[in-house]
């Protein structure tokens, strides 16, 4: 089954980047450990961390294969927890 979900990147306020992130930019989502818990980090194609997938979606992403992930909205003037929205297309 093919599915798509979107979310705001968690922890974006803690990470600064050398390059501006724009809508449509591809991102990499890979497994990580944060505070001794399983998580998924969100990285730019330049390997700069944007933040993490929200905790509520970790179990969902653990059960799927990510096909595509990209920035679906970017607003550097928004509150930090709504600065970047990411869309993930995956198969289950």
C-alpha positions in Angstrom: 0.0 0.0 0.0 1.2 3.5 -0.9 0.5 6.4 1.5 1.5 10.0 2.1 1.7 11.9 5.3 2.9 15.4 6.3 4.3 16.8 9.6 6.1 19.8 11.0 9.7 19.1 11.9 10.3 18.8 15.7 13.3 20.5 17.3 13.9 22.9 14.3 14.8 25.7 16.7 18.0 23.9 17.9 19.6 23.5 14.4 21.1 26.3 12.3 22.1 25.7 8.7 24.6 27.3 6.3 22.1 27.2 3.4 18.4 28.2 3.2 15.9 25.5 3.0 13.1 25.9 0.4 9.8 24.3 -0.4 10.4 21.4 -2.8 13.9 20.6 -1.4 14.4 16.9 -0.9 15.2 15.7 2.6 16.6 12.4 4.0 14.8 10.7 6.9 16.9 8.2 8.7 16.7 6.2 12.0 18.4 7.8 15.0 18.4 7.7 18.8 17.3 10.8 20.7 17.4 10.7 24.5 17.7 6.9 24.5 14.6 6.5 22.4 14.1 5.4 18.8 13.6 8.4 16.5 14.0 9.6 12.9 16.1 12.6 12.1 15.4 14.9 9.1 18.4 15.9 7.1 18.9 18.2 4.1 20.6 16.8 1.1 23.8 18.6 2.4 23.6 16.4 5.5 22.5 19.3 7.8 20.0 18.3 10.5 16.7 20.1 10.4 15.3 18.3 13.4 13.3 15.2 14.0 10.1 13.4 13.0 7.5 14.0 15.7 7.3 11.2 18.3 3.7 10.4 17.4 4.9 9.3 13.9 7.9 7.2 14.8 6.1 3.9 15.1 4.3 4.5 11.7 7.6 5.2 9.9 9.2 2.2 11.6 6.8 0.0 9.7 7.2 1.4 6.2 9.7 2.0 3.4 10.1 5.7 2.6 10.0 6.3 -1.2 10.3 10.1 -1.2 10.5 12.9 1.3 10.6 16.7 0.7 10.0 20.1 2.3 6.3 20.8 1.5 6.3 24.2 3.3 9.1 26.5 4.6 8.7 29.7 6.5 11.8 31.1 8.3 9.6 33.7 10.1 7.2 31.1 11.6 7.4 29.9 15.1 10.1 27.3 15.3 7.8 24.3 15.6 6.0 25.3 12.3 9.1 26.4 10.4 9.3 23.3 8.1 6.7 21.0 7.0 7.8 17.7 5.4 5.8 15.3 3.2 6.7 11.6 3.2 5.6 9.1 0.6 5.9 5.5 1.7 4.8 2.0 1.2 3.6 -0.3 4.0 
